[in-house]
Amino acid sequence: MKKFTILFIVLASSMLCYAENPQWMNFTNGNRINAIAEEGNTMWIGTGGGLVSIDKTTGDPTFYNKANSGLPDNTINSIAIDGSGNKWIGTWAGGLAKFDGKNWTVYDYSNSSLPSNSVNSIAIDGSGNKWIGTLGGLAKFNGTNWAVYNTTHSGLPDNWITSIAIDESGTKWIGTLGGLAKFNGTNWTVYNKSNSGLPNDTIASIAIDESGNKWIGTENGLTKFNGTNSTVWTTYNTTNSDLPDNNVTSIAIDGNGNKWIGTYYGGLAQFDGTNWAVYNTTNSGSPNNYVLSIAIDGSGNKWIGTLGGMSKFDGTNWTVYKTTNSGLPTNYVRLIAIDGSGTKWIGTWYGLAKFDGANWTVYNTTNSGLPDSYVTSIAIDESGTKWIGTYGRGVAKFDGTNWTVYDTTNSDLPSNGVYSIAIDGSGTKWIGTQFGGLTKFDGTNWTVYDTTNSGLPDSYVRSIAIDESGNKWIGTDGGGLAKFDGTNWTVYDTTNSGLPDNKVYSVAIDGSGNKWVGTYGHGVAKFDGTNWTVNNTTNSDLPNNWITSIAIDGSGNKWIGTENGMAKFNGTNWTVYNTENSGLPNNYVYSIAIDGSGTKWIATSGGLAAFNENGIPSDVKENILSNYNVSVFPNPASDYLHIEQSEAYISHVEIINLQGQVIKSQRILGNQSTLDLTNVSAGVYILKIYTNSGFVVRKLIKQ
């Protein structure tokens, strides 16, 4: 019994050292500001990389994302705050979230009558009803019941709702891609180009002034409508006013009746009914000319959301606020490589990012020798030099100080589209190109292998892996998999092997020398040199047959990126991670890299994620919440165990035996749960409770 107790203490202590370290972190670019709302001293900011609350006094941000909260999607389209202080948050793909400051409730088409999970706009009427504009129509939610309006059973002209405004009489004015709709609760009136003075049927924004005039932003200018006479429309555009751009994205009206108008390219305009003033990056502190959202607070400050960040304008001074929790230049993260010091090198559509766990550095065409900001491949040699493939400008060599670019004009590189790079034991670079074949570069000489002079079956090389014998395994875009030993070529395709598809997008080699081959449409194949085994959606739990990447950890587990989430395969069992059951920010996984701590770094089209089952090491920094006031009772427990967390969101709970095995795992949506222990044997266990800021370990005794 004494040995048993010591074992428990040692195991629990080892897990407690990770108690402040979450399993998941999201690193996102939050500079796209889609929505802004005021609540007292707090501004709530909806970004393309999560939800941010900013203290107006201190300017300090707090970040909420899929990894540290109950937010169902990191792309926030809209925010509204009701009289009780609940935040109603519309997301691009996760539905509608309600956040009361502690608890999260998510409404989507699986658990409600919400017609679409893409929520573009939210307005709250005088009775507290939420009017929710989606890609699938308009929904009214009174807190219990739902009513849905769409083109099939209402006067709504189009199901894509862009904006909603409610006037003093309670009439709803609804902007769609098919015109403007007026709804008084019974009758519908539709205004479009054919029957009114609207200059365009695509409505982006609506605001209503004190006189009841509707100010409507369209793709062809700003329109004023008095709301009663369908012939009295006034349109302002670049030809008859100082409006800087005809594509009007957002409108807000201040206490003096001034209209603040955001445009697509021309910046911010102020219109007092007679005079215009324009603010852009050349004459103001606005961070970007693409204005997506505007809010005016109780002090009259204008909060301006752009494609490049958020600023506050008090009429004289501009203040720019931090709305991103990383240095990523974009959320479209393509690939990751990790150097010998553990620094992550991240290829994106808008440049190369370096992340050492705390600090970010971005390299692009304007501040470095990188020839193209669209980074498609990265390899790191023994000296730490980075070899960076780009979409259309060749390959760059970066030693940390100097840049050298190789392209078709100054080298024998056969194509400037570089999609894969691998480095062999001799330091030779093997470079896969788009339509130019495979290139070998020893630092001086170039050798090109293509379909005309070698056994390479296709000149579009997608992936390269090198085994312990120095053989190159080359995945092509349509010719299958090729093996090259330096002299001889062997081609494996659908006609002569068990390869299920000739489009090979990823290749990885495990410790036993097995090749794991990811195809673009027919799953992943294992090849031991003789036999082929194929796993796909029909014979396994693989979530998607489009395999984008494969990484193998120190225990031999295969981590497989797909277009519909990530899968872990231990040779027998599959575990699938997606946006519904994990902190993965987006289901389109481009690539996976594993660092020395076993943390998986996952590149997605929604940002960068870090994942470690044992907790991400504390030297990786992310802005997260932190509160661990968790109650577990009764303990000892018999049939049921209650868990409550008053300050944070619980994602799931695991019961672990003293051998470290998870015997029960239960997903939770909220801040309290009841665990059924009827099938758990009597004994001592470790209870691992995952919250929005990490996990908590508790001792559990089952009677």
Secondary structure, 3 states (H helix, E strand, C coil): CHHHHHHHHHHHHHHHCCCCCCCEEEECCCCCEEEEEEECCEEEEEECCEEEEEECCCCCEEEECCCCCCCCCCCEEEEEECCCCCEEEEECCCCEEEECCCCEEEECCCCCCCCCCCEEEEEECCCCCEEEEECCEEEEECCCCEEEECCCCCCCCCCCEEEEEECCCCCEEEEECCEEEEECCCCEEEECCCCCCCCCCCEEEEEECCCCCEEEEECCEEEEECCCCCCCEEEECCCCCCCCCCCEEEEEECCCCCEEEEECCCCEEEECCCCEEEECCCCCCCCCCCEEEEEECCCCCEEEEECCEEEEECCCCEEEECCCCCCCCCCCEEEEEECCCCCEEEEECCEEEEECCCCEEEECCCCCCCCCCCEEEEEECCCCCEEEEECCCCEEEECCCCEEEECCCCCCCCCCCEEEEEECCCCCEEEEECCCCEEEECCCCEEEECCCCCCCCCCCEEEEEECCCCCEEEEECCCCEEEECCCCEEEECCCCCCCCCCCEEEEEECCCCCEEEEEECCCEEEECCCCEEEECCCCCCCCCCEEEEEEECCCCCEEEEECCEEEEECCCCEEEECCCCCCCCCCCEEEEEECCCCCEEEEECCEEEEECCCCCCCCCCCCCCCCCCEEEECCCECCEEEEEECCCCEEEEEEECCCCCEEEEEEEEECEEEEECCCCCCEEEEEEEEECCEEEEEEEEEC
